[in-house]
Amino acid sequence: MEKKAKFYFVSEAGIDSAKSTAVKVKKIQLLGQEESFLFPADKQTRAQHDKLFENAIVKNVVKSLKQRNKFRNVVLTLSEELENIYLDEEGNVVFHDEYLEEDTPMQEASGNREASATSERKTSSLVKDMVVEKFNGENMNASNWMRLYVQECDRVGIAQNKYAEVLRLFLEKGALDWYSVSVKQISLLNWEAWNNSFIDTFAAQSWVDIEYAYNFKFYSGSLLEYALKKRSLLLEADDSLSVSTQINMIVISLPKFIQNKLDRKSIGCVDSLMSKLKQIGKISDKKNENVNKKSSNEKRPCSICEKLGYRNRFHLETVCHNKDRQSKNPKNENIRVTNNNEVQEILARQEESKND
């Protein structure tokens, strides 16, 4: 007799790189049985389940899970090869002869009334313990927000068949409008469909939001507050950014004179960077403006000297000794300088000695 099993697939950040997205198999449940079993955290990727991922249906599932935090429950007929991997001789669920941990909902974990009463605590009471900012469709990255929402539901003990019902309490504005439409089309018990619809609807970010996050720069005020805001914007735009990339993006958006105070070798994590910026403190508008102005003037050659033929002289025009000579006939002056290179070099040395 053919045996069938339900596999639970999820798209998450890759193990080797936070920038990549990988599809993992989280648990297995034999069809007709109430119990489901969890695969160990280090045994959920394609590498450990190569035969399973070769299945044609699983291949299509992997293709459909392009965005993070989406999942699919798929029923498969177990071939003889798959039975040898996921079942023992008596038909018990295993993974290569390793017995798996059972994943049983709280209300099914015990048959006595006391355990049942605890697990059936009113949902409205549990919701009060959740710490989740309301989502309006624009204020947060949808994938990040949904991950936090599910984590909070799990933390306070809300059953998965209540996720969709509770979701309404944490939505507002455009997101609440989406819920009102979706509840007419999706069953409140089908959390997979709700989760995937939410990600499909809100996960896409506009280029304006991404551009704002990457171009957000420090101008004045608290360096720590700037860094916290910059990091938040970056992670909302792309939650897969590595720590080193986050650090680099925060630092390169600082003025040069602040960058020079940060030793790159000594900053190995974001917390270390935050600590150093906190030590520097605040930068006023005037100080930042003066530093930038000074830096700009130091790099710009004197236009007065250039007009007189003295090139590559870097000093402020307000203190240039040649500014009074501008009133002379520029045509005759240029002819004199051009036709007498030796005199020009002598004058140039004299002017440089004065400026020094």
N, C-alpha and C positions, 0 to 999 in steps of 0.2 A: 504493500500500500504506500502510495506517495505521501511524503511528509512535507508540510509547508511551514514556513516561518516568516515572521514579520521582522524586518530590519529597520532600525531607526538611523537615518543619515542626517548629518548636520554640516553646514559650511562654516568653517572657522579660520582663524589665522594659522598660517603654516608653522610647523615646528622649527624648521631651519631658518626661516625668514619671516619677520612680522609683516613684511610687505606683501607676502603671497597669501593666497586663500586656498585652503585644502578642504576636501570633503572627507569627513570621518564617519565611521560607523560606531554608534554609541552603545546600542543594546540590541538584543535579540529576544523574540518571543515566539514560541511554537503556537501555531494556529489552533485555537480551541482551548488553550490554557490561559489562566488568568495571570500567571507569574511571567515577569520579564526579567532578563538578566543583563547586567552591565559588563561591558568589556573594560579591562584595566586602562587607565589613562594613557599608558605607554604602548597600548596595543589596539589602536583605533584607526590607524592610517592604512592607505592602500598597500604599503610595504608589508604589513602583517597579514592583510586579507587579499592577497593578489588573486586567488582563485575566485573569490566573491566579486571583486571588481572587474573580472573578465566577463561576467554575466551581462548579456545584452541589455536587460532591463536596468541593471545598476549603471551601466555606461550612460544610458539616457538620463538617469537620475543625476549623475555627476554633471552632465551638460546643463541641466536645468538649474543647478545650485551655483549660479555664478556670483551672487551677492552673499555677503556674510550674514550669519544668524538666520538663514533660512533652513528649513528641514523638510524631510519627506519620510513617511512611513510606507514601506514597500513590502508586499507579500511575494515570496519566491517559493517555487517548488524546489526542494533540495535534491540535487543530483546525488549520485552515489559518492562522488568526490567531496561534495559539500557536507554530506552526512558524516563522512569520516572526520571532518574538521570540527563540526559544530555539535555532534551528538556522540554519546558513548554507546556501548553495545546494548544498553537497556533503553536507549532513547532519551536519556537525560541530557540537558544542555551543557556543553563544555566548549572549550576552545583549545584544540590540540591537547586533549586530556587534562586541561586545567579547568576545574569547576569554578563557575563564575558567581559573583555576588548577586543576590536577588534584589531587584528593584521593585519593591512593593509599596503602593501608596499608603500613607499613614493610616487611613481609615480601614485598610484591609490587613494591616500588619498584625492586628490582634482581634480575636473573636469575642473578647469579653466586653461588657457594656461600658466599663470605665474608660478603656482605651478608645472605644467608639465615641463616647461623649467628648473626650478631649480632641479627637480628630475632627469632629463635626462642630467644633466651636463656630459660632456665627461668623460668616465672612465679613460682615460689617464691622465686627470687633477686630478682626485680624487686619483689616485695611488701615485702621487707625495707627498701626505700628509700622506701616510702610513709609520709607523715606525716598520719595521719587518726585522730582519736579514735574509739573504738568507740561504736557507736550502740545504745542499748537500747530505743528507742521513746519515751523520755521526756526524755532529757538534753539534746537539741538540737532546733532547728527542722529538720524533715525535709527541706524544700526546700534549706535552706542546707547541710545535711550532704551531701545527694546531689550538689550542685554541687561541693563540695570533694572528694568521693570521685572523681567523674569527672575533675576537674582533675588529681588525683594520679595516676590511672591513665594519663592522657595524658602527664603529665610523665615518668613512669618508663618509658613505652613499652609498656604492656600493651595488647594488641589488644582491640577492642570485643567480639569473640566470647568473650573471657575475663572480661569485666566481672562477669557473673552468678556465675561460678565463684569469683572472688576476693571477691565481696561477702560471702560467708559468714564470711570471716576477720575482718571488721570489725563483726560483729553480736554482740549478747549479750542475755541475758534474753528479754524479750518479742519483740524483733526477730528473735532467732535461732529462736524458735518459729514466727514467721511464715515464715521462710525454709524451715524443715523442711516446712511444709505446701505452700508455693508450688512447691518443687522437684518435687513430685509432679504438678503441674498445668501448669507452664510449662517450656518447653525452655530449657536453659542457653544456647542460641545466640540466643534471642530477647530481646535486651537491651531492646528497646522495651517489651515486655510486663512485664519485671521492673521497669524504671524507673517505669512508669505505675502498676503495682500498689503499689509502695513509697510513692509520693506519695499515692495514694488512701487507703492504710491509715494512714499516720502524719502526713500534713500537717495535718490538722485539729487545732487547739489548743482546749483547754477554756477556758471563761471564767475559771476560777480562775487559770490561768497568765497570761492577759492582764491580769487585774485586779492580780495580784501585780507584774507588770512595770511597769504604769503608776502604781501606788501606792507603789512602793518608794522610801523616803525616807532621807535622811541623818540620823543621830542623834549619832554620835560616831566618833572614829577618824580614819583617813586620808581626806581629801577625794578624793584621786586614786583610791584603791581603790574608794570609793563610786561615782565617776563611771564607772569601767571596768565595774563590776558592773551599774550602771543601764543603760549603753549595751548591754551584752551581753544583758540581759533584754529590752530594747526591740526589738532586732534579731531575737531569737528569736521574739518575739511577732509582729513584722511587719518583715520584712527590706526592705520598700519605703519605710520612713520616710526622708524627706529629711534632709539634714544639719542644716538649720535647726530642724526639728522635734526631732531628737535633742538638740540643744543646749538648746532651750527646755524639754524634758521633764526634762533633767538639772538645769538651774538652778532651775526652779520647785519642785523637791523638796528644795532646800537651805533652811536657816533664813534669815530675812530679813537678818540682819546680815552673812551671807556673800554673799547676792545683791547687797547694796549695795556690796560690794567689787569686783564684776565689771562692767566697762564694756561694755555690750552692743555698742557700735559697734566696739570693738577686737577682738571675738571673731568672726572670720569662718569658722572651721573648728573641728572637734572637737579637733584637736591643740592649737590655741591655748587652748581652754578647759581642756584637761588640764594644760597648762603653767602656767596661772594658779592652778589649784587646787593643783598641786604646790608652788607658791611659798607659798601660804597655810599648807600643812602639815596638821597634825592639830588636831582640836578635842576637848577632853576632855568627858566627860559633865557634869561640874560646871559648866564654863563655858557650855556650851550650855543647861543647865537654868537657870542664873542669868540669862542674857540673855533667855531666853524668859519667865522669871518677871517680870523687870524690865519687859519690853515689855508683858506682860499687865497688870501693875499700873498702868503709866502710862496705859493706855487706859481703865481702869475707874474710874468716879466713886466717891468716898468714900460708903459706905452710911450712915455715922454722920451726915454732913452732910445727906444726902438726907432722913433721918428727921426732922431738925430743920428742914427746909424750905429748906436751902441747896443748891441744885441746881448741877450742872456744876462741882463742885470735884474736881479730879483730883490726889489725893495719897494716900500710903499711910495706911491706917487706923491703923497703929501710931504715927504721929506726929501724928495729928489732935488739935487742941486742944479739940475738942468731945466727946471720948470720955468725959470725966468727967461730962458733962451728961446722959448716958443714964440715970443713976440717978434723975433727976428725973421727975416725973409727965409722961409723954409726952402725955397728953390735954390738960392745962393748958398745956404748952409749945406744942403745936400750935395751941391756940386763941389764945395770945398772939401767935404769929408770923403766923397767918392774919389776925387782926383788926387788926394794926398793920403794914402794908406799909412804912411809912416807917422804923420802927425796924428792921425786918428788913433793909432795904437798908443802913442804917448799920452794923449788926452784920456784914453780909456783907462790906462794904468793909474793916472792921477785921480780920476773919478772913483775908481775902485778903492784906492788908498784912503780917500776921504770917507767913503761909505763904511769902510772897515773901522 
